[in-house]
Amino acid sequence: MMTMAAHAMANGPWGPGHWWPIFPIFWLLFWGVLIFALFRSRRRWEGWHRQPSPQDLLSERYARGEISEQEYRERLAVLKSTV
């Protein structure tokens, strides 16, 4: 009788049962996702994804062969004189 009562208390509705590992795993995942989301949003606010500068765009166009070296140098000089 005592063994049955001990077994019922350990594995019954008030005991941990076989599902006890799920709750710690759930909370670890919950806090991990929350911390990840906070750091991810913080990076966006700090300008992690910056817009390319006009000089960067000009360099890309020259690298792709859309403009000649002479045109690149002329446009770069204009950009540097206005900055």
PDB file of N, CA, C and O in Angstrom, chain B, residues numbered from 101:
ATOM      1  N   MET B 101       0.812  -1.185   0.000  1.00  0.00           N
ATOM      2  CA  MET B 101       0.000   0.000   0.000  1.00  0.00           C
ATOM      3  C   MET B 101       0.862   1.258   0.000  1.00  0.00           C
ATOM      4  O   MET B 101       0.591   2.197  -0.749  1.00  0.00           O
ATOM      5  N   MET B 102       1.890   1.280   0.830  1.00  0.00           N
ATOM      6  CA  MET B 102       2.775   2.440   0.885  1.00  0.00           C
ATOM      7  C   MET B 102       3.521   2.619  -0.427  1.00  0.00           C
ATOM      8  O   MET B 102       3.760   3.744  -0.866  1.00  0.00           O
ATOM      9  N   THR B 103       3.887   1.510  -1.046  1.00  0.00           N
ATOM     10  CA  THR B 103       4.597   1.589  -2.309  1.00  0.00           C
ATOM     11  C   THR B 103       3.716   2.207  -3.384  1.00  0.00           C
ATOM     12  O   THR B 103       4.188   3.004  -4.195  1.00  0.00           O
ATOM     13  N   MET B 104       2.457   1.849  -3.393  1.00  0.00           N
ATOM     14  CA  MET B 104       1.535   2.413  -4.374  1.00  0.00           C
ATOM     15  C   MET B 104       1.336   3.910  -4.136  1.00  0.00           C
ATOM     16  O   MET B 104       1.263   4.689  -5.086  1.00  0.00           O
ATOM     17  N   ALA B 105       1.249   4.306  -2.874  1.00  0.00           N
ATOM     18  CA  ALA B 105       1.076   5.722  -2.554  1.00  0.00           C
ATOM     19  C   ALA B 105       2.324   6.516  -2.954  1.00  0.00           C
ATOM     20  O   ALA B 105       2.216   7.617  -3.494  1.00  0.00           O
ATOM     21  N   ALA B 106       3.491   5.961  -2.690  1.00  0.00           N
ATOM     22  CA  ALA B 106       4.735   6.632  -3.070  1.00  0.00           C
ATOM     23  C   ALA B 106       4.836   6.735  -4.582  1.00  0.00           C
ATOM     24  O   ALA B 106       5.244   7.765  -5.118  1.00  0.00           O
ATOM     25  N   HIS B 107       4.465   5.672  -5.257  1.00  0.00           N
ATOM     26  CA  HIS B 107       4.487   5.680  -6.722  1.00  0.00           C
ATOM     27  C   HIS B 107       3.499   6.706  -7.288  1.00  0.00           C
ATOM     28  O   HIS B 107       3.819   7.401  -8.252  1.00  0.00           O
ATOM     29  N   ALA B 108       2.324   6.806  -6.709  1.00  0.00           N
ATOM     30  CA  ALA B 108       1.308   7.757  -7.171  1.00  0.00           C
ATOM     31  C   ALA B 108       1.771   9.189  -6.938  1.00  0.00           C
ATOM     32  O   ALA B 108       1.527  10.067  -7.766  1.00  0.00           O
ATOM     33  N   MET B 109       2.436   9.424  -5.815  1.00  0.00           N
ATOM     34  CA  MET B 109       2.915  10.782  -5.533  1.00  0.00           C
ATOM     35  C   MET B 109       4.069  11.165  -6.454  1.00  0.00           C
ATOM     36  O   MET B 109       4.183  12.323  -6.858  1.00  0.00           O
ATOM     37  N   ALA B 110       4.919  10.203  -6.787  1.00  0.00           N
ATOM     38  CA  ALA B 110       6.073  10.505  -7.631  1.00  0.00           C
ATOM     39  C   ALA B 110       5.684  10.659  -9.093  1.00  0.00           C
ATOM     40  O   ALA B 110       6.262  11.496  -9.787  1.00  0.00           O
ATOM     41  N   ASN B 111       4.746   9.899  -9.574  1.00  0.00           N
ATOM     42  CA  ASN B 111       4.406   9.903 -10.989  1.00  0.00           C
ATOM     43  C   ASN B 111       2.978  10.356 -11.277  1.00  0.00           C
ATOM     44  O   ASN B 111       2.531  10.314 -12.424  1.00  0.00           O
ATOM     45  N   GLY B 112       2.283  10.776 -10.269  1.00  0.00           N
ATOM     46  CA  GLY B 112       0.900  11.191 -10.454  1.00  0.00           C
ATOM     47  C   GLY B 112       0.812  12.626 -10.964  1.00  0.00           C
ATOM     48  O   GLY B 112       1.790  13.182 -11.463  1.00  0.00           O
ATOM     49  N   PRO B 113      -0.372  13.212 -10.831  1.00  0.00           N
ATOM     50  CA  PRO B 113      -0.564  14.571 -11.337  1.00  0.00           C
ATOM     51  C   PRO B 113       0.252  15.617 -10.585  1.00  0.00           C
ATOM     52  O   PRO B 113       0.436  16.721 -11.099  1.00  0.00           O
ATOM     53  N   TRP B 114       0.750  15.309  -9.383  1.00  0.00           N
ATOM     54  CA  TRP B 114       1.535  16.293  -8.637  1.00  0.00           C
ATOM     55  C   TRP B 114       3.028  16.036  -8.750  1.00  0.00           C
ATOM     56  O   TRP B 114       3.829  16.877  -8.341  1.00  0.00           O
ATOM     57  N   GLY B 115       3.412  14.914  -9.287  1.00  0.00           N
ATOM     58  CA  GLY B 115       4.823  14.595  -9.416  1.00  0.00           C
ATOM     59  C   GLY B 115       5.355  14.987 -10.783  1.00  0.00           C
ATOM     60  O   GLY B 115       4.581  15.379 -11.657  1.00  0.00           O
ATOM     61  N   PRO B 116       6.647  14.888 -10.981  1.00  0.00           N
ATOM     62  CA  PRO B 116       7.236  15.308 -12.248  1.00  0.00           C
ATOM     63  C   PRO B 116       6.884  14.387 -13.409  1.00  0.00           C
ATOM     64  O   PRO B 116       6.766  14.859 -14.540  1.00  0.00           O
ATOM     65  N   GLY B 117       6.716  13.122 -13.172  1.00  0.00           N
ATOM     66  CA  GLY B 117       6.362  12.198 -14.243  1.00  0.00           C
ATOM     67  C   GLY B 117       7.459  12.089 -15.294  1.00  0.00           C
ATOM     68  O   GLY B 117       8.620  12.416 -15.050  1.00  0.00           O
ATOM     69  N   HIS B 118       7.054  11.619 -16.466  1.00  0.00           N
ATOM     70  CA  HIS B 118       8.027  11.416 -17.537  1.00  0.00           C
ATOM     71  C   HIS B 118       8.246  12.676 -18.356  1.00  0.00           C
ATOM     72  O   HIS B 118       9.165  12.725 -19.174  1.00  0.00           O
ATOM     73  N   TRP B 119       7.428  13.689 -18.154  1.00  0.00           N
ATOM     74  CA  TRP B 119       7.504  14.901 -18.967  1.00  0.00           C
ATOM     75  C   TRP B 119       8.340  16.005 -18.339  1.00  0.00           C
ATOM     76  O   TRP B 119       8.389  17.104 -18.891  1.00  0.00           O
ATOM     77  N   TRP B 120       8.991  15.770 -17.226  1.00  0.00           N
ATOM     78  CA  TRP B 120       9.701  16.819 -16.520  1.00  0.00           C
ATOM     79  C   TRP B 120      10.800  17.483 -17.350  1.00  0.00           C
ATOM     80  O   TRP B 120      11.030  18.673 -17.132  1.00  0.00           O
ATOM     81  N   PRO B 121      11.508  16.822 -18.292  1.00  0.00           N
ATOM     82  CA  PRO B 121      12.566  17.531 -19.035  1.00  0.00           C
ATOM     83  C   PRO B 121      12.021  18.577 -20.003  1.00  0.00           C
ATOM     84  O   PRO B 121      12.766  19.461 -20.426  1.00  0.00           O
ATOM     85  N   ILE B 122      10.759  18.500 -20.360  1.00  0.00           N
ATOM     86  CA  ILE B 122      10.213  19.417 -21.357  1.00  0.00           C
ATOM     87  C   ILE B 122      10.179  20.854 -20.842  1.00  0.00           C
ATOM     88  O   ILE B 122      10.457  21.786 -21.598  1.00  0.00           O
ATOM     89  N   PHE B 123       9.848  21.043 -19.581  1.00  0.00           N
ATOM     90  CA  PHE B 123       9.722  22.402 -19.058  1.00  0.00           C
ATOM     91  C   PHE B 123      11.061  23.134 -18.996  1.00  0.00           C
ATOM     92  O   PHE B 123      11.118  24.292 -19.412  1.00  0.00           O
ATOM     93  N   PRO B 124      12.133  22.530 -18.505  1.00  0.00           N
ATOM     94  CA  PRO B 124      13.417  23.245 -18.566  1.00  0.00           C
ATOM     95  C   PRO B 124      13.865  23.526 -20.007  1.00  0.00           C
ATOM     96  O   PRO B 124      14.412  24.591 -20.291  1.00  0.00           O
ATOM     97  N   ILE B 125      13.636  22.582 -20.899  1.00  0.00           N
ATOM     98  CA  ILE B 125      13.996  22.800 -22.306  1.00  0.00           C
ATOM     99  C   ILE B 125      13.167  23.938 -22.889  1.00  0.00           C
ATOM    100  O   ILE B 125      13.693  24.770 -23.629  1.00  0.00           O
ATOM    101  N   PHE B 126      11.878  23.981 -22.563  1.00  0.00           N
ATOM    102  CA  PHE B 126      11.020  25.061 -23.041  1.00  0.00           C
ATOM    103  C   PHE B 126      11.543  26.410 -22.570  1.00  0.00           C
ATOM    104  O   PHE B 126      11.640  27.345 -23.365  1.00  0.00           O
ATOM    105  N   TRP B 127      11.885  26.527 -21.279  1.00  0.00           N
ATOM    106  CA  TRP B 127      12.345  27.816 -20.768  1.00  0.00           C
ATOM    107  C   TRP B 127      13.701  28.194 -21.346  1.00  0.00           C
ATOM    108  O   TRP B 127      13.948  29.372 -21.607  1.00  0.00           O
ATOM    109  N   LEU B 128      14.581  27.229 -21.550  1.00  0.00           N
ATOM    110  CA  LEU B 128      15.863  27.547 -22.193  1.00  0.00           C
ATOM    111  C   LEU B 128      15.655  28.056 -23.613  1.00  0.00           C
ATOM    112  O   LEU B 128      16.277  29.036 -24.023  1.00  0.00           O
ATOM    113  N   LEU B 129      14.788  27.396 -24.357  1.00  0.00           N
ATOM    114  CA  LEU B 129      14.486  27.855 -25.709  1.00  0.00           C
ATOM    115  C   LEU B 129      13.819  29.229 -25.702  1.00  0.00           C
ATOM    116  O   LEU B 129      14.147  30.088 -26.521  1.00  0.00           O
ATOM    117  N   PHE B 130      12.896  29.429 -24.789  1.00  0.00           N
ATOM    118  CA  PHE B 130      12.200  30.709 -24.695  1.00  0.00           C
ATOM    119  C   PHE B 130      13.181  31.849 -24.457  1.00  0.00           C
ATOM    120  O   PHE B 130      13.164  32.850 -25.174  1.00  0.00           O
ATOM    121  N   TRP B 131      14.044  31.696 -23.441  1.00  0.00           N
ATOM    122  CA  TRP B 131      15.001  32.765 -23.132  1.00  0.00           C
ATOM    123  C   TRP B 131      16.048  32.904 -24.232  1.00  0.00           C
ATOM    124  O   TRP B 131      16.496  34.015 -24.516  1.00  0.00           O
ATOM    125  N   GLY B 132      16.438  31.813 -24.845  1.00  0.00           N
ATOM    126  CA  GLY B 132      17.394  31.893 -25.953  1.00  0.00           C
ATOM    127  C   GLY B 132      16.839  32.660 -27.133  1.00  0.00           C
ATOM    128  O   GLY B 132      17.529  33.501 -27.709  1.00  0.00           O
ATOM    129  N   VAL B 133      15.598  32.380 -27.497  1.00  0.00           N
ATOM    130  CA  VAL B 133      14.962  33.096 -28.608  1.00  0.00           C
ATOM    131  C   VAL B 133      14.780  34.569 -28.259  1.00  0.00           C
ATOM    132  O   VAL B 133      14.990  35.437 -29.106  1.00  0.00           O
ATOM    133  N   LEU B 134      14.394  34.855 -27.028  1.00  0.00           N
ATOM    134  CA  LEU B 134      14.207  36.239 -26.608  1.00  0.00           C
ATOM    135  C   LEU B 134      15.522  37.025 -26.664  1.00  0.00           C
ATOM    136  O   LEU B 134      15.552  38.144 -27.178  1.00  0.00           O
ATOM    137  N   ILE B 135      16.589  36.452 -26.147  1.00  0.00           N
ATOM    138  CA  ILE B 135      17.895  37.118 -26.176  1.00  0.00           C
ATOM    139  C   ILE B 135      18.370  37.289 -27.607  1.00  0.00           C
ATOM    140  O   ILE B 135      18.900  38.344 -27.956  1.00  0.00           O
ATOM    141  N   PHE B 136      18.194  36.281 -28.438  1.00  0.00           N
ATOM    142  CA  PHE B 136      18.580  36.383 -29.848  1.00  0.00           C
ATOM    143  C   PHE B 136      17.821  37.510 -30.543  1.00  0.00           C
ATOM    144  O   PHE B 136      18.409  38.286 -31.296  1.00  0.00           O
ATOM    145  N   ALA B 137      16.515  37.599 -30.290  1.00  0.00           N
ATOM    146  CA  ALA B 137      15.696  38.645 -30.926  1.00  0.00           C
ATOM    147  C   ALA B 137      16.130  40.036 -30.463  1.00  0.00           C
ATOM    148  O   ALA B 137      16.168  40.974 -31.259  1.00  0.00           O
ATOM    149  N   LEU B 138      16.455  40.168 -29.182  1.00  0.00           N
ATOM    150  CA  LEU B 138      16.895  41.470 -28.681  1.00  0.00           C
ATOM    151  C   LEU B 138      18.212  41.892 -29.307  1.00  0.00           C
ATOM    152  O   LEU B 138      18.355  43.044 -29.718  1.00  0.00           O
ATOM    153  N   PHE B 139      19.171  40.993 -29.388  1.00  0.00           N
ATOM    154  CA  PHE B 139      20.447  41.334 -30.001  1.00  0.00           C
ATOM    155  C   PHE B 139      20.297  41.617 -31.488  1.00  0.00           C
ATOM    156  O   PHE B 139      20.959  42.502 -32.031  1.00  0.00           O
ATOM    157  N   ARG B 140      19.433  40.868 -32.135  1.00  0.00           N
ATOM    158  CA  ARG B 140      19.200  41.067 -33.569  1.00  0.00           C
ATOM    159  C   ARG B 140      18.580  42.439 -33.842  1.00  0.00           C
ATOM    160  O   ARG B 140      18.994  43.136 -34.769  1.00  0.00           O
ATOM    161  N   SER B 141      17.591  42.823 -33.036  1.00  0.00           N
ATOM    162  CA  SER B 141      16.969  44.132 -33.231  1.00  0.00           C
ATOM    163  C   SER B 141      17.924  45.251 -32.836  1.00  0.00           C
ATOM    164  O   SER B 141      17.882  46.329 -33.428  1.00  0.00           O
ATOM    165  N   ARG B 142      18.775  45.021 -31.858  1.00  0.00           N
ATOM    166  CA  ARG B 142      19.756  46.031 -31.450  1.00  0.00           C
ATOM    167  C   ARG B 142      20.747  46.306 -32.566  1.00  0.00           C
ATOM    168  O   ARG B 142      21.127  47.457 -32.784  1.00  0.00           O
ATOM    169  N   ARG B 143      21.171  45.276 -33.273  1.00  0.00           N
ATOM    170  CA  ARG B 143      22.090  45.463 -34.401  1.00  0.00           C
ATOM    171  C   ARG B 143      21.469  46.336 -35.476  1.00  0.00           C
ATOM    172  O   ARG B 143      22.148  47.178 -36.063  1.00  0.00           O
ATOM    173  N   ARG B 144      20.190  46.142 -35.736  1.00  0.00           N
ATOM    174  CA  ARG B 144      19.522  46.940 -36.763  1.00  0.00           C
ATOM    175  C   ARG B 144      19.489  48.401 -36.377  1.00  0.00           C
ATOM    176  O   ARG B 144      19.663  49.274 -37.227  1.00  0.00           O
ATOM    177  N   TRP B 145      19.266  48.678 -35.096  1.00  0.00           N
ATOM    178  CA  TRP B 145      19.224  50.068 -34.656  1.00  0.00           C
ATOM    179  C   TRP B 145      20.600  50.714 -34.713  1.00  0.00           C
ATOM    180  O   TRP B 145      20.696  51.929 -34.884  1.00  0.00           O
ATOM    181  N   GLU B 146      21.650  49.946 -34.578  1.00  0.00           N
ATOM    182  CA  GLU B 146      23.005  50.496 -34.599  1.00  0.00           C
ATOM    183  C   GLU B 146      23.523  50.692 -36.014  1.00  0.00           C
ATOM    184  O   GLU B 146      24.663  51.119 -36.196  1.00  0.00           O
ATOM    185  N   GLY B 147      22.728  50.396 -36.997  1.00  0.00           N
ATOM    186  CA  GLY B 147      23.171  50.594 -38.364  1.00  0.00           C
ATOM    187  C   GLY B 147      23.996  49.444 -38.910  1.00  0.00           C
ATOM    188  O   GLY B 147      24.910  49.646 -39.709  1.00  0.00           O
ATOM    189  N   TRP B 148      23.669  48.246 -38.478  1.00  0.00           N
ATOM    190  CA  TRP B 148      24.403  47.073 -38.937  1.00  0.00           C
ATOM    191  C   TRP B 148      24.309  46.936 -40.452  1.00  0.00           C
ATOM    192  O   TRP B 148      25.281  46.565 -41.111  1.00  0.00           O
ATOM    193  N   HIS B 149      23.154  47.231 -40.990  1.00  0.00           N
ATOM    194  CA  HIS B 149      22.945  47.145 -42.423  1.00  0.00           C
ATOM    195  C   HIS B 149      22.970  48.562 -43.001  1.00  0.00           C
ATOM    196  O   HIS B 149      21.925  49.180 -43.205  1.00  0.00           O
ATOM    197  N   ARG B 150      24.154  49.055 -43.254  1.00  0.00           N
ATOM    198  CA  ARG B 150      24.263  50.426 -43.731  1.00  0.00           C
ATOM    199  C   ARG B 150      24.016  50.489 -45.230  1.00  0.00           C
ATOM    200  O   ARG B 150      24.183  49.501 -45.946  1.00  0.00           O
ATOM    201  N   GLN B 151      23.619  51.651 -45.684  1.00  0.00           N
ATOM    202  CA  GLN B 151      23.413  51.877 -47.102  1.00  0.00           C
ATOM    203  C   GLN B 151      24.776  52.133 -47.761  1.00  0.00           C
ATOM    204  O   GLN B 151      25.638  52.773 -47.159  1.00  0.00           O
ATOM    205  N   PRO B 152      24.979  51.641 -48.984  1.00  0.00           N
ATOM    206  CA  PRO B 152      26.260  51.887 -49.645  1.00  0.00           C
ATOM    207  C   PRO B 152      26.406  53.370 -49.994  1.00  0.00           C
ATOM    208  O   PRO B 152      25.437  54.033 -50.364  1.00  0.00           O
ATOM    209  N   SER B 153      27.621  53.870 -49.870  1.00  0.00           N
ATOM    210  CA  SER B 153      27.886  55.277 -50.185  1.00  0.00           C
ATOM    211  C   SER B 153      27.918  55.452 -51.713  1.00  0.00           C
ATOM    212  O   SER B 153      28.048  54.475 -52.451  1.00  0.00           O
ATOM    213  N   PRO B 154      27.799  56.691 -52.173  1.00  0.00           N
ATOM    214  CA  PRO B 154      27.904  56.923 -53.622  1.00  0.00           C
ATOM    215  C   PRO B 154      29.240  56.438 -54.199  1.00  0.00           C
ATOM    216  O   PRO B 154      29.288  55.958 -55.332  1.00  0.00           O
ATOM    217  N   GLN B 155      30.306  56.561 -53.432  1.00  0.00           N
ATOM    218  CA  GLN B 155      31.611  56.074 -53.897  1.00  0.00           C
ATOM    219  C   GLN B 155      31.615  54.557 -54.019  1.00  0.00           C
ATOM    220  O   GLN B 155      32.224  54.010 -54.939  1.00  0.00           O
ATOM    221  N   ASP B 156      30.947  53.881 -53.108  1.00  0.00           N
ATOM    222  CA  ASP B 156      30.831  52.416 -53.197  1.00  0.00           C
ATOM    223  C   ASP B 156      30.072  52.011 -54.459  1.00  0.00           C
ATOM    224  O   ASP B 156      30.475  51.094 -55.175  1.00  0.00           O
ATOM    225  N   LEU B 157      28.973  52.707 -54.717  1.00  0.00           N
ATOM    226  CA  LEU B 157      28.187  52.397 -55.916  1.00  0.00           C
ATOM    227  C   LEU B 157      28.988  52.651 -57.188  1.00  0.00           C
ATOM    228  O   LEU B 157      28.921  51.873 -58.140  1.00  0.00           O
ATOM    229  N   LEU B 158      29.741  53.738 -57.196  1.00  0.00           N
ATOM    230  CA  LEU B 158      30.578  54.050 -58.361  1.00  0.00           C
ATOM    231  C   LEU B 158      31.652  52.978 -58.550  1.00  0.00           C
ATOM    232  O   LEU B 158      31.920  52.557 -59.675  1.00  0.00           O
ATOM    233  N   SER B 159      32.254  52.545 -57.471  1.00  0.00           N
ATOM    234  CA  SER B 159      33.270  51.483 -57.549  1.00  0.00           C
ATOM    235  C   SER B 159      32.678  50.187 -58.078  1.00  0.00           C
ATOM    236  O   SER B 159      33.310  49.491 -58.872  1.00  0.00           O
ATOM    237  N   GLU B 160      31.469  49.863 -57.641  1.00  0.00           N
ATOM    238  CA  GLU B 160      30.804  48.647 -58.138  1.00  0.00           C
ATOM    239  C   GLU B 160      30.531  48.745 -59.635  1.00  0.00           C
ATOM    240  O   GLU B 160      30.728  47.775 -60.367  1.00  0.00           O
ATOM    241  N   ARG B 161      30.082  49.897 -60.087  1.00  0.00           N
ATOM    242  CA  ARG B 161      29.805  50.070 -61.519  1.00  0.00           C
ATOM    243  C   ARG B 161      31.087  49.922 -62.333  1.00  0.00           C
ATOM    244  O   ARG B 161      31.075  49.334 -63.415  1.00  0.00           O
ATOM    245  N   TYR B 162      32.196  50.457 -61.812  1.00  0.00           N
ATOM    246  CA  TYR B 162      33.485  50.331 -62.512  1.00  0.00           C
ATOM    247  C   TYR B 162      33.940  48.870 -62.514  1.00  0.00           C
ATOM    248  O   TYR B 162      34.448  48.378 -63.522  1.00  0.00           O
ATOM    249  N   ALA B 163      33.758  48.183 -61.393  1.00  0.00           N
ATOM    250  CA  ALA B 163      34.167  46.776 -61.296  1.00  0.00           C
ATOM    251  C   ALA B 163      33.353  45.889 -62.235  1.00  0.00           C
ATOM    252  O   ALA B 163      33.873  44.904 -62.758  1.00  0.00           O
ATOM    253  N   ARG B 164      32.082  46.228 -62.455  1.00  0.00           N
ATOM    254  CA  ARG B 164      31.248  45.446 -63.366  1.00  0.00           C
ATOM    255  C   ARG B 164      31.510  45.795 -64.830  1.00  0.00           C
ATOM    256  O   ARG B 164      31.013  45.114 -65.727  1.00  0.00           O
ATOM    257  N   GLY B 165      32.277  46.841 -65.074  1.00  0.00           N
ATOM    258  CA  GLY B 165      32.591  47.225 -66.446  1.00  0.00           C
ATOM    259  C   GLY B 165      31.543  48.119 -67.086  1.00  0.00           C
ATOM    260  O   GLY B 165      31.524  48.268 -68.308  1.00  0.00           O
ATOM    261  N   GLU B 166      30.675  48.713 -66.286  1.00  0.00           N
ATOM    262  CA  GLU B 166      29.638  49.583 -66.836  1.00  0.00           C
ATOM    263  C   GLU B 166      30.190  50.945 -67.252  1.00  0.00           C
ATOM    264  O   GLU B 166      29.646  51.590 -68.148  1.00  0.00           O
ATOM    265  N   ILE B 167      31.265  51.380 -66.604  1.00  0.00           N
ATOM    266  CA  ILE B 167      31.884  52.664 -66.949  1.00  0.00           C
ATOM    267  C   ILE B 167      33.375  52.456 -67.146  1.00  0.00           C
ATOM    268  O   ILE B 167      33.953  51.508 -66.615  1.00  0.00           O
ATOM    269  N   SER B 168      33.995  53.341 -67.910  1.00  0.00           N
ATOM    270  CA  SER B 168      35.434  53.240 -68.182  1.00  0.00           C
ATOM    271  C   SER B 168      36.225  53.806 -67.008  1.00  0.00           C
ATOM    272  O   SER B 168      35.664  54.401 -66.088  1.00  0.00           O
ATOM    273  N   GLU B 169      37.547  53.606 -67.062  1.00  0.00           N
ATOM    274  CA  GLU B 169      38.404  54.114 -65.995  1.00  0.00           C
ATOM    275  C   GLU B 169      38.383  55.639 -65.966  1.00  0.00           C
ATOM    276  O   GLU B 169      38.358  56.248 -64.896  1.00  0.00           O
ATOM    277  N   GLN B 170      38.393  56.252 -67.153  1.00  0.00           N
ATOM    278  CA  GLN B 170      38.386  57.716 -67.229  1.00  0.00           C
ATOM    279  C   GLN B 170      37.080  58.267 -66.629  1.00  0.00           C
ATOM    280  O   GLN B 170      37.106  59.219 -65.850  1.00  0.00           O
ATOM    281  N   GLU B 171      35.952  57.667 -66.993  1.00  0.00           N
ATOM    282  CA  GLU B 171      34.676  58.120 -66.459  1.00  0.00           C
ATOM    283  C   GLU B 171      34.617  57.888 -64.940  1.00  0.00           C
ATOM    284  O   GLU B 171      34.066  58.706 -64.203  1.00  0.00           O
ATOM    285  N   TYR B 172      35.182  56.782 -64.489  1.00  0.00           N
ATOM    286  CA  TYR B 172      35.226  56.499 -63.055  1.00  0.00           C
ATOM    287  C   TYR B 172      36.003  57.586 -62.320  1.00  0.00           C
ATOM    288  O   TYR B 172      35.532  58.116 -61.314  1.00  0.00           O
ATOM    289  N   ARG B 173      37.179  57.913 -62.815  1.00  0.00           N
ATOM    290  CA  ARG B 173      38.019  58.929 -62.159  1.00  0.00           C
ATOM    291  C   ARG B 173      37.347  60.301 -62.170  1.00  0.00           C
ATOM    292  O   ARG B 173      37.418  61.036 -61.185  1.00  0.00           O
ATOM    293  N   GLU B 174      36.696  60.648 -63.285  1.00  0.00           N
ATOM    294  CA  GLU B 174      36.009  61.937 -63.368  1.00  0.00           C
ATOM    295  C   GLU B 174      34.875  62.017 -62.342  1.00  0.00           C
ATOM    296  O   GLU B 174      34.748  63.003 -61.616  1.00  0.00           O
ATOM    297  N   ARG B 175      34.071  60.983 -62.297  1.00  0.00           N
ATOM    298  CA  ARG B 175      32.943  60.979 -61.360  1.00  0.00           C
ATOM    299  C   ARG B 175      33.414  60.904 -59.904  1.00  0.00           C
ATOM    300  O   ARG B 175      32.796  61.496 -59.019  1.00  0.00           O
ATOM    301  N   LEU B 176      34.491  60.188 -59.665  1.00  0.00           N
ATOM    302  CA  LEU B 176      35.039  60.124 -58.313  1.00  0.00           C
ATOM    303  C   LEU B 176      35.543  61.485 -57.876  1.00  0.00           C
ATOM    304  O   LEU B 176      35.357  61.873 -56.722  1.00  0.00           O
ATOM    305  N   ALA B 177      36.183  62.218 -58.786  1.00  0.00           N
ATOM    306  CA  ALA B 177      36.658  63.573 -58.459  1.00  0.00           C
ATOM    307  C   ALA B 177      35.485  64.489 -58.134  1.00  0.00           C
ATOM    308  O   ALA B 177      35.572  65.312 -57.222  1.00  0.00           O
ATOM    309  N   VAL B 178      34.402  64.353 -58.865  1.00  0.00           N
ATOM    310  CA  VAL B 178      33.212  65.173 -58.591  1.00  0.00           C
ATOM    311  C   VAL B 178      32.634  64.812 -57.221  1.00  0.00           C
ATOM    312  O   VAL B 178      32.254  65.698 -56.455  1.00  0.00           O
ATOM    313  N   LEU B 179      32.568  63.526 -56.912  1.00  0.00           N
ATOM    314  CA  LEU B 179      32.046  63.114 -55.613  1.00  0.00           C
ATOM    315  C   LEU B 179      32.921  63.620 -54.462  1.00  0.00           C
ATOM    316  O   LEU B 179      32.407  64.074 -53.440  1.00  0.00           O
ATOM    317  N   LYS B 180      34.226  63.541 -54.632  1.00  0.00           N
ATOM    318  CA  LYS B 180      35.138  63.982 -53.563  1.00  0.00           C
ATOM    319  C   LYS B 180      35.120  65.502 -53.403  1.00  0.00           C
ATOM    320  O   LYS B 180      35.341  66.008 -52.303  1.00  0.00           O
ATOM    321  N   SER B 181      34.863  66.222 -54.468  1.00  0.00           N
ATOM    322  CA  SER B 181      34.839  67.690 -54.346  1.00  0.00           C
ATOM    323  C   SER B 181      33.549  68.176 -53.683  1.00  0.00           C
ATOM    324  O   SER B 181      33.536  69.264 -53.106  1.00  0.00           O
ATOM    325  N   THR B 182      32.478  67.409 -53.748  1.00  0.00           N
ATOM    326  CA  THR B 182      31.215  67.842 -53.136  1.00  0.00           C
ATOM    327  C   THR B 182      31.093  67.407 -51.688  1.00  0.00           C
ATOM    328  O   THR B 182      30.222  67.897 -50.970  1.00  0.00           O
ATOM    329  N   VAL B 183      31.941  66.506 -51.249  1.00  0.00           N
ATOM    330  CA  VAL B 183      31.855  66.005 -49.866  1.00  0.00           C
ATOM    331  C   VAL B 183      32.592  66.853 -48.918  1.00  0.00           C
ATOM    332  O   VAL B 183      32.615  66.565 -47.722  1.00  0.00           O
TER     333      VAL B 183
END
